Amino acid sequence: MSQLLDILSSVGMWEAVLRIATPLIFGTLGVLLCERVGVLNLGIEGIMTFGAMVGWVTVYSGGDLWTGMLAAAVGGAAFGLLHALLTVPLGLSQHVTGLGITLFASSFAYYTFRLAVPVATSPPTVDPFRPWPVPVLSDIPFVGPVLFNQTPPTYLALALVALLAWGLYRTPLGLALRMTGENPHAVEAQGIDPVWLRICTIMAGSALMGLGGAFLTLAAFNSFFPTMVQGRGWICVALVVFASWKPGRALLGALLFAFFDAFQLRLQTVVEGVPYQLFLMLPYLLSILALILMARRARVPQALMQPYRRGER
Amino acid sequence: MRFERREHPPTALVLLAPVGAILAALLLSGGLIALAGANMFEAYGLILKGAFGSRLGVSETLTRTVPLILTGLAAAVAFRARLWNIGAEGQFYVGALAVAAFGTVPGIAGLPPVLAVLMCLLAGALAGMVLLLGPLGLRLKFGVDEVVTSLLLNFVALLFVSMMIEGAMKDPLAFGWPQSIPAPDSALLPKLMARTRLHAGLLIAVVMAVAVWWIQARTVFGMRSRAAGLNPRAAGFAGVPLGRTLITVACLSGGLAGLAGAVEVLGVKGYVTTDLSPGYGYSGIIIAMLANLNPLGVIAAALFSAVMFVGADSMSRALSIPSYIADVTVALSLLTMLVAIFLTQYRIRR
């Protein structure tokens, strides 16, 4: 019992929560944007893998860390464009296209990685993002080191939550975006082209997914290895449902999730005699639980997965 | 420019679509091969040679085709009814594990081989079914999209397998390697070619493809599952019992994926490890799409993927190109196939 309290009251635990949440925040916001305009993006797992690879390779071959992040965003947007072209003007099955993008993007990432880096016994590393303590604020006891001693991409992720929450609900563009996911015909009647809006939004959302992947290789770890995304993308898809398509709740969901993840890691060292795999299963089982809890209550964007064709109803 | 739906896609176009799609994919990854500083034609020549150029190559290619046909069928039957079973990888593993577990049941080892094989295969299929019925139940009862749930269960299933083969089902004679207790000897599948790994699972896979084709083309259930996929609302209105149809589809789909795992254990390794499948479940999705969800087409599409995977290994050694190019080509062909199918269904008008 006292060991549990020790875990819960340790700065390291709560610091880790924010760190683990960061890629999930990026990814969840990315999926959220795509679904808000009515397009499911199951390419996320592959796009994150590609972002992780491209960000890392950029830094490995001499770029600085922010150039790496930028490259990951651009790479993500490129796959977003591919997904958008197939699902929006062509109206292909969003499920199948997304899975296709995932399989293509991840195998493409492994291929490119192997081209860029010859086989070595120990994976090469880069110098990752260091924690950047916010002056003054990081001196606050407990809260300071937890919230204000993170790496810069974590601050960026938090800022994006605020930006999206404001943008979606307080700006004309946000309104048009949300309407596109509810009723693209009404958007068209307003003189806005829903097809373009969908394509651009999917690209932006996919860029965020790429950033989430790059966080893994440039801040959480310092090397790239295949299967490192480990289903985080799928978890983001579940988190969007949990968040009822709202950015603020997406942050909450990602934090809750990261809390359990950080907690199970530490619990493994305390609880003996339980196979470690059971702990590792928790994130996936929790995602499923989150889906069950929220499935009925969540209000899905009405046009989600409905291809929009001009003049067709 | 806009797209106009064709009333009747021309047969020639429908037949040419997969060929065109694969050619386009080969051309695109040819660019990536060039990027690595090699010649595309030389690379594809080496892939074909690696896959078919020797007795060993042929047997390896066919051995690889077996699980791919079964997971391809698993995806094809589900997708046709618009049940998005993305969990074939997990179902494959629990099917494999069930076979090893079944071996510990007293009396199995003494059974005549035919009976032992049948019972083991059944155990694998049942395990796969159960794993898919969970996500389907959640969809029918709570409206939870089965894509994410069946996918997440892949990770859970693999961790479960890892837990079992390091714990309760660990082989004490494996020198500490994490591998399961072996499947019963009497249930191992006979070899089709001497001194190779090719086993009778190939016959099982082909028979299953024909059986699934027959079920879909000739039975009421086949008609219903198709109707449920085309337009669930209309199908429900026309009296198709949607829930029951989907449950049967899930049993078939999960069962096939579980069977793939069981066949792989009984045919190739004889025991379970966590690297039993190099993503057969995910490749099954591509294969189903390449086959345009046609069960007989699945055989051809599985063969194509197996050729790529087996051939790429030897090509990769010869030209020092990462063998991931096989995965890239196969995944790309899924995307080009989607476009090809689209072009058979729509014509472009200005």
Interface residues (C-beta under 8 A of the other chain):
Chain A: L42 L82 L86 L90 L92 S93 H95 V96 T97 L99 G100 I101 L103 F104 S107 F108 Y110 Y111 R114 L115 Q230 G231 W234 I235 V237 A238 V241 P275 Q277 L278 L280 M281 Y284 L285 S287 I288 L291 I292 A295 R296 R309 R310
Chain B: R2 F3 L32 L35 A36 F79 W84 I86 L138 F142 G143 V144 D145 V147 V148 T149 L151 L152 L153 N154 F155 V156 L159 F160 S162 M163 E166 G167 Y282 I285 I286 M289 P322 Y324 I325 D327 V328 V330 A331 L332 L334 L335 L338 V339 F342
